[in-house]
């Protein structure tokens, strides 16, 4: 083809003829195609066919930021709800632990109280046994004292035994099975003294009464010797004396019971009563 023809075709828009295929100088079709970057463009990231304008980029970023805030708020709400649930669970667990602790304390208190009551019962039984032993000793000592002091005239010793028991219980209140022996012995002696005190007083009053009545005969004869009884002889005076003994006894018993009279005072009361009875001025 002539050079002029080729030039004319080129001017008319005819593409140039391709070079002959040379597998050495020409690469594979894949190599001849320009590679595209694996990194997406800004337009691809936001789904546009062309590069985005700054306004579109800003709007997209604001939308993404809004979504992020929503997600953060949702996460915060979920965390708050979880926190509230955990607090409720903590309260329930604390209440359960407190209930368990209270139950354990109650059981421990009941066990302690049971042990205390058992110890008290054991000690009370031990003390009662010890007291009964002391009471037997006191009753034995009481019998010896009654014989020694001449108080065996008592017709009914049961009231005295009750008085001794009550006095012994009071005196031994400060003592116990482990107290020294001399303290327990002194307590028994005090109890015996208190129990016998009214009976000793009764014995003393009886002795004063008998002594005063025993001298009424001599007083009556003294009155006869002084002429206060007229012409009565000793035989008549003795008969009169026997008649006066019972009423004089009643008067003396009443006066002695009203106050602690000595033997001398009882004799004066008796003489005054005889004088009034016989109208001796």
C-alpha positions in Angstrom: 0.0 0.0 0.0 1.4 3.3 -0.9 2.3 5.7 1.7 -0.1 8.3 0.4 -3.0 6.0 0.8 -2.2 5.2 4.3 -1.9 8.8 5.2 -5.2 9.6 3.6 -7.0 6.8 5.6 -5.5 8.0 8.8 -6.8 11.4 8.2 -10.2 9.9 7.6 -10.1 8.2 11.1 -8.8 4.8 10.3 -7.1 3.2 13.2 -3.6 2.1 12.9 -2.8 -1.4 12.0 -1.9 -3.6 15.0 1.5 -4.9 15.2 2.0 -8.5 14.6 1.5 -10.7 17.6 4.7 -11.4 19.4 4.3 -13.7 22.5 7.7 -12.7 23.7 7.3 -8.9 23.7 3.6 -8.9 24.4 2.3 -10.0 27.8 -0.7 -12.0 28.8 -4.1 -10.3 28.6 -4.3 -10.1 32.3 -0.9 -8.4 32.5 -1.9 -6.0 29.7 -5.0 -4.9 31.7 -4.1 -2.2 34.3 -4.6 -3.4 37.9 -7.1 -1.6 40.0 -6.4 -0.8 43.6 -7.9 -3.1 46.2 -8.7 -0.1 48.4 -12.2 1.3 47.8 -12.5 4.8 46.8 -14.5 7.4 48.8 -17.3 7.1 46.2 -17.5 3.4 46.6 -17.5 3.7 50.4 -20.6 5.7 50.4 -22.3 4.0 47.4 -21.8 6.7 44.8 -20.8 6.3 41.3 -18.6 9.4 41.4 -16.4 11.0 43.9 -18.5 12.6 46.7 -18.7 16.2 47.4 -17.6 17.5 50.9 -21.2 18.1 51.9 -22.1 14.4 51.1 -19.0 13.2 53.1 -19.9 15.4 56.1 -23.5 14.2 56.0 -22.4 10.6 55.8 -20.0 11.1 58.7 -22.7 12.8 60.8 -25.0 9.9 60.1 -22.3 7.4 61.1 -21.6 9.5 64.3 -25.4 9.5 65.1 -25.5 5.7 64.7 -22.5 5.4 67.0 -24.1 7.6 69.6 -27.3 5.6 69.5 -25.4 2.4 69.9 -23.5 4.0 72.8 -26.7 5.1 74.5 -28.2 1.7 74.0 -25.2 0.1 75.5 -25.3 2.6 78.4 -29.0 1.8 79.0 -28.2 -1.9 78.9 -25.3 -1.5 81.3 -27.5 0.6 83.7 -30.2 -2.1 83.6 -27.6 -4.8 84.2 -26.3 -2.7 87.1 -29.8 -2.3 88.6 -30.4 -6.1 88.3 -27.0 -6.7 89.9 -27.9 -4.4 92.8 -31.2 -6.2 93.2 -29.4 -9.5 93.2 -26.8 -8.2 95.7 -29.6 -7.0 98.0 -31.4 -10.4 97.7 -28.1 -12.2 98.4 -27.3 -9.8 101.3 -30.8 -10.4 102.7 -30.4 -14.2 102.3 -27.0 -14.0 104.1 -28.4 -11.9 106.8 -31.3 -14.3 107.2 -28.9 -17.2 107.4 -26.7 -15.3 109.9 -29.8 -14.5 112.0 -31.0 -18.1 111.9 -27.5 -19.3 113.0 -27.4 -16.7 115.8 -30.9 -17.8 116.9 -29.9 -21.5 116.9 -26.7 -20.6 118.7 -28.6 -18.6 121.3 -31.1 -21.5 121.8 -28.2 -23.9 122.2 -26.5 -21.6 124.7 -29.7 -21.1 126.6 -30.3 -24.9 126.7 -26.7 -25.4 128.0 -27.2 -22.7 130.6 -30.5 -24.1 131.8 -29.0 -27.6 132.0 -26.1 -26.2 134.0 -28.5 -24.4 136.3 -30.6 -27.5 136.8 -27.5 -29.5 137.5 -26.2 -27.0 140.0 -29.7 -26.6 141.6 -29.9 -30.4 142.0 -26.4 -30.5 143.5 -27.2 -27.6 145.9 -30.5 -29.2 146.9 -28.8 -32.4 147.8 -26.2 -30.5 149.8 -28.9 -28.5 151.6 -30.7 -31.7 152.6 -27.5 -33.1 154.1 -27.1 -29.9 156.1 -30.7 -30.0 157.2 -30.2 -33.6 158.5 -27.1 -32.4 160.5 -29.1 -29.4 161.9 -32.0 -31.7 163.0 -29.5 -34.0 164.7 -27.8 -31.0 166.5 -31.3 -29.7 167.4 -32.2 -32.8 169.2 -28.9 -32.7 171.2 -29.6 -29.0 172.1 -33.2 -29.7 173.2 -32.0 -32.4 175.6 -29.1 -30.2 176.8 -31.2 -27.1 177.4 -34.2 -28.9 178.8 -36.5 -28.0 176.0 -37.7 -31.5 175.5 -41.0 -30.4 177.2 -42.3 -29.4 173.8 -45.4 -31.3 173.0 -45.3 -30.6 169.3 -41.8 -30.3 167.9 -43.0 -29.9 164.2 -43.3 -26.1 164.4 -39.8 -25.9 165.7 -38.5 -28.2 162.9 -40.2 -25.9 160.3 -38.7 -22.9 161.9 -35.3 -24.5 161.8 -35.7 -25.4 158.1 -36.6 -21.8 157.2 -33.8 -20.4 159.2 -31.3 -22.8 157.7 -32.4 -21.9 154.2 -31.8 -18.2 155.0 -28.5 -18.7 156.6 -27.2 -21.0 153.9 -28.2 -18.6 151.1 -24.7 -17.2 150.9 -23.0 -20.6 151.2 -22.8 -23.5 148.9 -21.4 -27.0 148.4 -18.0 -25.5 147.8 -17.9 -23.2 150.8 -15.4 -23.8 153.6 -16.6 -26.2 156.3 -16.3 -23.7 159.1 -18.6 -21.2 157.3 -21.3 -23.8 156.8 -21.0 -24.9 160.4 -21.4 -21.3 161.6 -24.4 -20.9 159.4 -26.0 -24.0 160.9 -25.3 -22.6 164.4 -27.0 -19.3 163.6 -30.0 -21.1 162.1 -30.3 -23.2 165.3 -30.1 -20.1 167.5 -32.8 -18.3 165.5 -35.0 -21.4 165.5 -34.6 -22.0 169.2 -34.9 -18.3 170.2 -38.7 -18.3 170.7 -38.6 -21.7 172.4 -35.8 -20.6 174.7 -37.9 -17.5 175.5 -40.9 -19.7 176.2 -38.7 -21.8 178.5 -37.5 -18.7 180.3 -41.0 -17.4 180.7 -42.1 -20.8 182.1 -39.3 -20.8 184.6 -40.2 -17.3 185.7 -43.9 -18.3 186.0 -43.1 -21.4 187.9 -40.7 -19.6 190.2 -43.3 -16.8 191.0 -46.1 -19.3 191.6 -43.8 -21.4 193.8 -43.4 -18.4 196.1 -47.1 -17.6 196.4 -47.4 -19.9 199.4 -44.7 -18.2 201.4 -46.2 -14.8 200.5 -49.6 -15.9 201.7 -48.1 -17.1 205.1 -46.3 -13.8 205.3 -49.6 -12.0 205.0 -51.1 -14.3 207.6 -48.2 -13.6 210.0 -48.8 -9.9 209.6 -52.5 -10.3 210.4 -53.8 -9.5 206.9 -55.7 -12.7 206.7 -57.5 -12.5 210.0 -57.7 -15.6 212.2 -56.7 -18.1 209.4 -54.2 -20.6 210.4 -51.5 -22.1 208.1 -53.8 -25.0 207.1 -56.5 -22.5 205.9 -53.9 -20.3 204.3 -52.5 -23.2 202.3 -56.0 -24.1 201.2 -56.6 -20.5 200.1 -53.2 -20.5 198.3 -54.3 -23.5 196.2 -57.5 -21.7 195.3 -55.5 -18.7 194.1 -52.9 -20.5 192.0 -55.0 -20.9 188.9 -56.3 -17.3 188.6 -52.8 -16.1 189.5 -51.3 -18.2 186.8 -53.6 -16.7 184.2 -52.6 -13.2 185.4 -48.9 -14.0 185.3 -49.1 -15.6 181.9 -50.8 -12.6 180.4 -48.4 -10.2 182.0 -45.3 -12.2 181.0 -46.5 -12.6 177.4 -47.1 -8.8 177.2 -43.6 -7.9 178.1 -40.2 -9.4 179.1 -40.5 -9.6 182.9 -37.7 -10.6 185.1 -38.3 -13.0 188.0 -38.4 -10.1 190.5 -40.9 -8.2 188.4 -43.1 -11.4 188.1 -43.1 -11.7 191.9 -44.2 -8.1 192.2 -47.0 -8.6 189.7 -48.1 -11.7 191.6 -48.1 -9.9 195.0 -50.1 -7.1 193.6 -52.6 -9.5 192.1 -53.0 -11.4 195.4 -53.5 -8.1 197.3 -56.1 -7.0 194.9 -57.9 -10.4 195.0 -57.9 -10.4 198.8 -58.6 -6.7 198.9 -55.6 -6.0 201.0 -54.8 -2.3 201.0 
